[in-house]
Amino acid sequence: MSEEIRDHNLTTDSKPSPPQQPPQKRGLISRKRQLVFLSLMILLIAKGLVGIGEVAFVILSYVYLYEFLSRFAFPRKQTEQKKRLSNPKNKLFQAYFLATAIIGLLLPICYIGDGIFRGDIHGAGAAAPHLFLLSGQAFTEPIGFSEKFSTPIGILGPVFYNARRIFALLDWVKAEFSDTQRPGGPVRLYGGRAIASVNTAMWFYNLFGLLLPVFLPRSCEIYFSGDSKGD
């Protein structure tokens, strides 16, 4: 126990202590969610739909972020106060989060599953790297935003994955528009083009309209504001 906590306890012994709140279960929820995304990543690898490049990116980005940058560039500070970068109760934020989940996860999962069922391995393989990298991001985000790491480290994870996923999305769009026939007929052909195009536009906006100009500077402001308070 640190001296500051000990002194605080001595000065507040005369006051009645507030009732103890039950422990939160968010950690358990996060672990279950991580297991779901990890299982999805393993399934895509087992089906041979992702290459060694995507797998290497997930591993190397984890090492670089949480073993290197977290120690030498943005180590966790005692003076840093973890703050929310956005209001989760905001209806616009909730709508955007739901849209990213449906467009970025649900539709590609359905598209890849339908491709495997119909024998369209080429189409499924074109969409799989995006889904694999998005699952990797969802798997590592609870780690980056935990109390163990600073706020910039938590934001740099989505920045890294979004920047890498842009190239996977562009390859997906190129593959969709280069094909003129697909198993499943026009519905799958034009549906694949629409899903790939909407995902590309959405994640371009997410990276260049939100993460880089808004959340990354805000995370650095939170991180370095602790220095001025400490002074």
N, C-alpha and C positions, 0 to 999 in steps of 0.2 A: 504493500500500500504506500502511495507517495505521500510526501509531507503535506501537499496542498489538500488532498482528500482527508488526511488525518486531522488537519487543522479545521477543515470544514465540519467534520463530524463532531469535534469538540465544541464548536460554537453553536451547533444545532441540537445538542443532546437534550436541552431543556424543552424543545418544541416537540409536540407529538408527531410521530412519523406518519406519512401518508399511507393509506392502505396499499398493500402489495398487489400489483396487477399480474394477471396470469401471463405466463410466457407466450410470446408470439410464435406462430407456426409458419411464418413466411419462409424461414430457412428450409423447412421440410417441403413446402410447396415448390420452392426454387429447385431443390434437388430432384424432385419428381419430374419437373419440367425439363431439367437438364438431361435426365435419363431418357426421356422421350426423344429429344433432339439427338442425343448420342446414338440411340437405336436407329433413328432415321439415317444418320450419317453412315453407320455400319452397314445398313441395308443397301444404300446406294453404292458403297464400295464393293459389297459382296456381289451385286448385280453387274459389276464392271462398268458402271455408268459414269464414273469420275476417274480422272487420271492421277498420276503421282504428284502433279503440280499442285492441285487443290489440297491434297492431303499434306504435302510438305508445307504449304502456306499456313494451314491451321496450326501445325506443330511449331514452325519457326516463329510465327507471330506471337504465339503464347510465350515462348521463351524470351523473345525480344521485349515484349511488353511487360510481363510480370516478373522476369528475372533480371533484365538489364535496365530498361527505362525506369521501372519502379524503384530501383536502387540508386541510379546515378543521375537521372534527369528530374524525376518528380517523386522523391521519397515521401512517405507519409509523415506529416508534421503534427506535433502535439497541438499546435495552435490552430490548425485547420478545423473549421466547423463544417461538417457535411451538411449541405443544403440541397434541396430539390432543385433541379434545373428547369423543371416545368411543373405545372399544376396538374396532377393526375385526375382531378375532379372537373377540369375544364371540359365542356362538352365538345368543343372543337378538337381538343387533344384526343379525347376518347374516340371520336369519329375517325380521326386520322390513324390512330393506332389500330382500330378495327379494319380500316381499309388496307393498311399494310399487311395485316394478318391474312385477310381474305385474298388479296391480289398477290402478295409475295409468297405466301405459304400454301394456302388451301388450293388455289387454282393450279399452281405448278404440280402439287402432289396429285391432283386429279388427272392432270394432263400426262404426267409420267406414268401413273398407274394405268390409264387408258392405253397409252402407247405400248406398255409391256403386254397388256392383254391382247391388243390387236397386232402385235408383232412389229410395231414401229419403233425399233430400237434406235434408229437414227434420230428421230424426233425426241424420244425420251432422253437420249444421251446429250442432245443439245441443251435441254432444259435442266439436266441434273446438276451441272456445276454451280449454277445460281442457287438451287435449293440446298446443295451441300454446304456452300459457304454461308448462306443465311442461317442454316441450322448450327454451323460452327459459331457464328456470332451469337446466336441465342444461347448456346451452351456456355460461352465464356463471359457473357455480360454480367451474370450474377457474381462472378469472381471479381471482375474489375470494379464493380460498384459496391463491393463489400467494404467494411471498415478497415480492412488490411491495406487497402491501396488508396492513393490520393484521387481527388476528383478528376484531374486531367487524364489519369490512366484509365479511368472508367469510360471517358469519352473517346480516347484514342482507339479503343477497341472497335467500336462501331465505325470510326473514320477509316481505320485500316481495312476492315471487311467490306465497307461500301466501295472504297476505292478499287479494291481487287475485284469485287463483284461486277463493277461497271464493264470490265473487259469480258467477263463471262456472259453478261447480258447482250453486249454487242455481237459476240459470236453466236448467241442464240438467235438474235434477230436476223443475222446474215444467213444462218442455216435455214430458218423458216422461209425467208423470201427467195432463197435460191432453189427451193423445191417447188415443183408445180403439181405433184401428186403425192398423196399420203394415204395409207390405209385408214379407212374411216370416211373417206370422201371429203367434200368441201367443208363440212362442219369442223372436222379436225384440222384441215388445212388452214382455213381462215381463223378458226379459234386459236390455233397455235400462234399465228401471226399477231392476233390481238393481245393475247396474254403476254407474249414476249415484248411487244411494243409498249404496252401500258406499264409493265414492270420496269422497263428501261427508263421511261419518262418519270415514273414515281421515284425511283432510287437515285436518278440524277438530281431531282429536286431535293431529296432527303440529304444528299451529300453536299451539294453546292448551294442549297437554299436554307438548310437548317444546321447541319453539323458543323461545317466550316465557318460560316459567318456568324452563327448565333451561339451554339452550345459549347464549341471549343473555346472561344474567347471568354464566355461566361464561367467555364470551369477554371480557366487560368486566373480569372479575377477572384474567384472564391479561394483558390489555392494561395495566391500571393497576398490577399487581404489579411491573412493570418499574420504575416510578417509585420505589417504596420500596427496591428493590434498588440503584438508582442512587444514592440518598441514603446 
